[in-house]
């Protein structure tokens, strides 16, 4: 490929992406399941919220790629001993929008892969490599240049059969359900 062809291809590709749109925002919500399972005297003490930045890149054919950096605060109590952590979940999703592209309300489905990392204490050592599959659906409203969305999301975490502490008692939940709300532009 000559330099002129490569430059033309690159310019065309970047122009097509730019025409589709880059959207930045914030997502927050409520987990409907706990990060830690309630087993053998373990009492989950999660802070019941999720929040973080979001970026979406529009693609042709009513498709988009979305990535989030969602922070959670899982924890547990075992025999009057409490542990609290901060985890970062990074789902990368392919979204498909349905409905008229110019309409103010559109429904969507999404699916992809998520990475979860513990940022401190027990979870950082034991859950350093959690990955899972994600699926969800929701609705997006476009009002006065802003985007508001509501979404139900399910994550199936892989490889959680082993305990997450050296005590072999505390176990992470493999299934995660949450409701998320987004605000973007």
C-alpha positions as CSV (number, residue, x, y, z in Angstrom):
1,X,0.0,0.0,0.0
2,X,1.5,3.3,-1.0
3,X,1.7,6.2,1.4
4,X,-1.0,8.1,-0.5
5,X,-3.5,5.2,-0.3
6,X,-2.7,4.7,3.4
7,X,-3.3,8.4,4.1
8,X,-6.5,8.4,2.1
9,X,-7.7,5.3,4.0
10,X,-6.8,6.7,7.4
11,X,-8.4,10.1,6.7
12,X,-11.6,8.3,5.5
13,X,-11.7,6.0,8.5
14,X,-11.1,8.8,11.0
15,X,-13.7,11.0,9.3
16,X,-16.3,8.2,9.5
17,X,-15.6,7.7,13.2
18,X,-15.8,11.4,13.9
19,X,-19.1,11.7,12.1
20,X,-20.6,8.9,14.4
21,X,-19.9,10.8,17.6
22,X,-17.9,10.5,20.8
23,X,-20.0,10.8,24.0
24,X,-18.7,11.3,27.5
25,X,-20.6,10.9,30.7
26,X,-21.0,9.4,34.1
27,X,-22.9,6.2,35.1
28,X,-24.1,5.4,38.5
29,X,-26.5,2.9,40.0
30,X,-27.4,0.3,42.5
31,X,-26.2,-3.3,42.6
32,X,-29.0,-5.8,43.1
33,X,-26.6,-8.5,44.3
34,X,-23.7,-8.4,46.7
35,X,-20.1,-8.8,45.7
36,X,-19.4,-11.2,48.6
37,X,-21.6,-14.3,49.2
38,X,-23.3,-14.7,52.6
39,X,-21.8,-18.1,53.6
40,X,-20.6,-19.6,56.9
41,X,-20.9,-16.6,59.2
42,X,-19.8,-14.1,56.5
43,X,-22.0,-11.0,56.5
44,X,-21.6,-8.8,53.3
45,X,-21.3,-5.1,54.1
46,X,-21.2,-3.7,50.6
47,X,-21.8,0.0,50.1
48,X,-24.8,-0.2,47.8
49,X,-23.7,2.0,44.9
50,X,-21.7,2.0,41.7
51,X,-20.3,5.1,40.0
52,X,-17.8,6.0,37.3
53,X,-17.1,7.7,34.0
54,X,-18.4,6.4,30.7
55,X,-17.3,6.8,27.1
56,X,-19.3,5.8,24.0
57,X,-18.1,5.8,20.4
58,X,-20.9,5.7,17.8
59,X,-20.5,3.3,14.9
60,X,-22.5,2.8,11.7
61,X,-25.7,0.7,11.6
62,X,-26.9,2.0,15.0
63,X,-24.0,0.3,16.8
64,X,-21.7,1.8,19.5
65,X,-18.8,0.7,21.7
66,X,-19.1,1.7,25.3
67,X,-16.5,1.5,28.1
68,X,-17.0,2.3,31.8
69,X,-14.8,2.5,34.8
70,X,-17.2,1.6,37.6
71,X,-16.1,1.8,41.3
72,X,-17.7,-0.4,44.0
73,X,-17.0,-0.7,47.7
74,X,-17.5,-4.4,48.7
75,X,-16.8,-5.6,52.2
76,X,-17.7,-8.2,54.7
77,X,-17.7,-9.0,58.5
78,X,-16.5,-12.3,59.8
79,X,-16.3,-12.9,63.6
80,X,-16.3,-9.1,64.4
81,X,-13.5,-8.6,61.9
82,X,-14.4,-6.2,59.1
83,X,-12.8,-5.8,55.7
84,X,-13.7,-3.0,53.2
85,X,-12.2,-2.6,49.7
86,X,-12.6,-0.6,46.6
87,X,-12.9,-2.5,43.3
88,X,-12.8,-1.2,39.7
89,X,-14.9,-2.8,37.1
90,X,-14.2,-2.0,33.4
91,X,-16.9,-3.4,31.1
92,X,-16.3,-3.0,27.3
93,X,-19.6,-3.4,25.5
94,X,-21.0,-3.5,22.0
95,X,-24.4,-1.7,21.9
96,X,-27.1,-2.0,19.3
97,X,-29.8,0.7,19.2
98,X,-33.3,0.2,18.0
99,X,-35.8,2.8,16.8
100,X,-35.5,5.8,14.5
101,X,-32.0,7.3,14.9
102,X,-33.4,10.9,15.1
103,X,-36.0,10.1,17.7
104,X,-35.4,11.4,21.3
105,X,-35.9,7.9,22.9
106,X,-34.2,4.7,21.7
107,X,-34.0,1.2,23.3
108,X,-30.7,-0.7,23.2
109,X,-29.2,-4.0,24.1
110,X,-25.5,-4.5,24.9
111,X,-23.0,-7.2,25.6
112,X,-19.4,-7.6,26.1
113,X,-16.6,-8.4,28.5
114,X,-15.7,-7.0,31.9
115,X,-12.6,-6.8,34.0
116,X,-12.7,-6.4,37.8
117,X,-9.7,-5.5,39.9
118,X,-9.3,-5.0,43.6
119,X,-7.6,-1.8,44.5
120,X,-6.7,-2.4,48.1
121,X,-6.7,-4.9,51.0
122,X,-7.9,-8.5,50.7
123,X,-9.6,-8.3,47.4
124,X,-6.5,-6.8,45.6
125,X,-4.5,-9.9,46.5
126,X,-7.1,-12.5,45.9
127,X,-9.3,-11.1,43.1
128,X,-6.5,-9.5,41.0
129,X,-7.7,-11.3,37.8
130,X,-11.5,-11.5,37.6
131,X,-13.1,-11.3,34.2
132,X,-16.7,-12.0,33.1
133,X,-19.3,-11.7,30.4
134,X,-21.8,-8.8,30.4
135,X,-25.3,-8.5,28.9
136,X,-27.9,-5.7,29.4
137,X,-30.6,-3.6,27.9
138,X,-32.1,-0.2,28.5
139,X,-33.4,3.0,27.1
140,X,-31.7,6.3,26.2
141,X,-33.3,9.7,26.0
142,X,-31.8,12.6,24.2
143,X,-32.9,16.0,25.5
144,X,-31.4,19.4,24.7
145,X,-28.0,17.9,23.8
146,X,-27.8,15.7,26.8
147,X,-28.2,11.9,27.0
148,X,-30.0,10.2,29.8
149,X,-30.1,6.4,30.1
150,X,-31.4,3.7,32.3
151,X,-30.1,0.1,32.0
152,X,-30.4,-3.3,33.6
153,X,-27.1,-5.2,33.4
154,X,-26.0,-8.8,34.3
155,X,-22.4,-9.9,34.7
156,X,-21.3,-13.5,35.0
157,X,-17.9,-13.6,36.7
158,X,-15.6,-16.4,35.6
159,X,-13.3,-18.4,37.8
160,X,-14.8,-17.6,41.2
161,X,-14.9,-21.2,42.5
162,X,-12.0,-20.5,44.8
163,X,-12.2,-18.5,48.0
164,X,-11.1,-14.9,48.0
165,X,-9.3,-14.9,51.4
166,X,-6.6,-17.1,53.0
167,X,-9.2,-18.2,55.5
168,X,-11.0,-20.2,52.7
169,X,-14.3,-18.9,54.0
170,X,-15.2,-15.8,52.0
171,X,-16.4,-16.3,48.5
172,X,-17.3,-13.8,45.7
173,X,-20.7,-13.9,44.0
174,X,-20.5,-15.2,40.4
175,X,-23.7,-13.5,39.3
176,X,-24.1,-9.7,39.4
177,X,-27.2,-7.8,38.6
178,X,-27.4,-4.0,38.7
179,X,-29.4,-1.1,37.6
180,X,-27.5,1.8,36.1
181,X,-28.4,5.4,35.2
182,X,-26.3,7.5,32.9
183,X,-25.9,11.2,32.2
184,X,-23.8,12.3,29.2
185,X,-23.4,14.7,26.3
